[in-house]
Amino acid sequence: MTDNPLHAEKRELRRRIRAARGEIGPERRSDLDAALLAHLAAELRAMDRPPAAVAAYFPVGAEPGGRMLVDVLQGEAERVVLPVSGKNGHLTWGVFRGRARMTPGPLGTQEPPGPYRDTAALLDCAAVIVPALAVDRSGRRLGQGGGYYDRTLAELDELAAREGRRRPRTIALVYAGDVREVPVEEHDAAVDVVVTDKGLFRTR
């Protein structure tokens, strides 16, 4: 079976970005994350009202935001909701209750304790912070390759439309050098806002 050229292009771009992130030294990474998080906090404060809940991810390895991401979000929202990876390729969501209660997940991630809710939990959030390896100017993101967030964001759009509710703002976090053209497929979901260490831009 012939490999889809876009899949091969995505794999190679993922490899290059992961390698480049791995070469960033601790001090430089700390500076980049601090700048990025300051822009993210400003975006959340500019919302119509203080967010009651924000969904995010718990960064591992060289992911933008670092260890301080959840701490910053706790300062901006009453509740932070984090993902749990399911065997069926879908995410469920639990409330962050401190680092001591996080446990290792199947994909090298850290996951919150239960109880867990499905994608409908995100309708109670003002924003969903989405991980990405790269994002283009239209908000299309290159993820880690599992499709978890593409499925989640598609489900979220459907739920919001069906229930007549406002969809939360979707925000991707990347370093400024990772705003670039990315290979895009029809199922690749776009985000509303891209936040980097240099600032942010809106896509819609």
Helices and strands as residue ranges (DSSP letters): H 5-22, H 26-45, E 53-55, H 68-76, E 79-85, E 91-95, G 99-101, E 103-104, E 110-111, G 119-124, E 127-131, E 134-135, E 141-142, H 148-163, E 169-173, G 176-178, E 193-196, E 199-202
